[in-house]
Structures are given as structure tokens and as C-alpha cells.
């Protein structure tokens, strides 16, 4: 069976087989930030976006995960290295900049953020590079909040496979 949502028809996305309780699902879907902050939340949200054919949102989710990975890698690197350099972070920010350019249809990834990427890469500073990655994450969360509203509604419905 399939269930109607605001942007089409979605089948089972695995919420009933996730191993999470209803309370955990409720907490997980409370905000877009809480959904994106947990692996299981991202997994179920990704399936919702995939089955809903929300390609731009899937790209934003991938980019959000990419930014999170770059930030985490840099923090781990700085903690584990006596004299850290900026080479790895510069490469990561450059890749993120390329990805941001590809997301031209996403209004939150505008010229202002692209300029910040450019500035961070032209005047290499760890703090400014991490800051542009963090800001990009927040902008992506803003963009995904619209789909997340539909996701929350869908998550409250019974699984279409158990009806």
C-alpha cells in the first residue's frame, strides 16, 4: 500500500522496521536538526526523500552529511596532531565549494555563501573555513525543513504495509 503525502505517493520507508520505539521516533522527527543529527533519522529521512523523488533535497542531505564529515574530520585531526596544517581542510572546503556551486537551484545556497567559500579559500584560516562549513550546514537544514514538515506528517501515519 501507499500513503498520500503533500508531494506525491510514498510507500514504506522502514520506520516500522527501524527498531525504534514510538517515543524515539517522535524525538527523532521533532526537528530537522534532530533528524539530521542521528544516523537512523537520516536513513529514514533519506528513504522518504528518495521514494518521494525529491532529488534536490537528496542532494542537500548528501551535502549536509559531507559538511558534517569535513567538520568532524578537521576536529579529530587538530586534536590528534601536534602541529596541524590546513591542507586537508582546504581540500575539503574546496570540494564543498564545488558541491555548493552544483546546487544552483537551492535558494539557500546563494551568492553570499559562495562568496564566503571563496573568501575562506583565498585567505586560508581554519576558523573561517569551519565557519563557512557550519553556515552551509545550517542553510541546508533550512532548505530541508520544508520536506521535513511533510516527513513529520508521514511519520505520524501508520506504516502502509501494516494497514
GIWO-V307133 format. One record per pair of residues at least 6 apart in sequence whose ideal C-beta (glycine too) atoms are under 7 Angstrom apart, sorted by the first residue. I is the first residue (numbers start at 1). J is the second residue. If there is no record, write none. Layout:
I J
I J
//
This chain:
1 160
1 161
1 163
2 9
2 10
2 11
2 160
3 10
3 154
3 157
3 160
5 52
5 150
5 153
5 154
6 150
7 52
7 150
8 52
8 53
10 48
10 51
10 52
10 154
11 51
11 160
12 159
12 160
12 161
13 44
13 47
13 48
13 51
14 44
14 47
15 25
15 44
15 155
15 159
16 159
16 162
18 40
18 44
20 28
20 40
25 155
27 34
28 34
28 35
28 38
28 40
28 41
29 35
29 151
29 152
29 155
32 141
32 144
32 145
32 148
33 141
34 41
35 41
35 42
35 45
35 148
36 42
36 64
36 141
42 61
42 65
45 61
45 151
46 58
46 61
48 151
48 154
49 57
49 58
49 61
49 147
50 58
54 147
56 105
56 106
57 144
57 147
59 103
60 103
60 106
60 140
60 143
60 144
61 144
63 99
63 103
63 140
64 137
64 140
64 141
66 96
66 99
67 96
67 133
67 136
67 137
68 137
70 92
70 96
70 133
71 130
71 133
71 134
73 92
74 89
74 130
77 84
77 88
78 84
86 124
86 126
89 126
89 129
90 121
90 124
93 117
93 120
93 121
93 129
93 132
93 133
94 121
96 133
96 136
97 117
97 121
100 109
100 113
100 114
100 117
100 136
101 114
103 109
106 143
108 139
108 140
108 142
108 143
109 139
113 135
113 136
113 139
116 132
116 135
117 132
120 128
120 129
120 132
//
